[in-house]
């Protein structure tokens, strides 16, 4: 599954839970830097 899709899936399935960049990047198996750049590039939002 592409990183952006995986990140969005984790965000949507955990709406009620606090989620920070470090935790989300661990769930997606990428670095926080890579996730941030991928998300900004794909979603248009930092």
C-alpha positions in Angstrom: 0.0 0.0 0.0 1.4 3.4 -0.9 2.6 5.5 2.1 0.0 8.3 1.6 -2.9 5.8 1.5 -1.6 4.0 4.5 -1.2 7.3 6.5 -4.7 8.4 5.5 -6.2 5.1 6.5 -4.5 5.2 9.9 -5.7 8.8 10.4 -9.3 8.0 9.5 -9.5 4.8 11.6 -8.1 6.6 14.7 -10.0 9.9 14.6 -10.8 9.7 18.3 -7.2 9.1 19.4 -4.4 11.7 19.6 -1.9 10.9 16.8 1.4 12.6 16.3 3.8 12.5 13.4 6.3 10.2 15.1 3.5 7.6 15.9 2.0 7.9 12.4 5.4 7.4 10.7 6.0 4.3 12.8 2.7 2.9 11.7 3.6 3.6 8.1 7.2 2.2 8.5 8.8 5.4 7.2 10.7 8.3 8.8 8.8 11.3 10.1 10.6 13.4 7.5 9.6 11.1 4.6 6.0 10.9 5.8 5.8 14.7 6.1 7.2 15.3 2.6 5.0 12.5 1.1 1.9 13.8 2.8 2.5 17.4 1.7 3.2 16.4 -1.8 0.2 14.1 -2.2 -2.4 15.8 -0.1 -1.3 19.4 -0.5 -1.3 20.0 3.2 1.6 20.0 5.7 
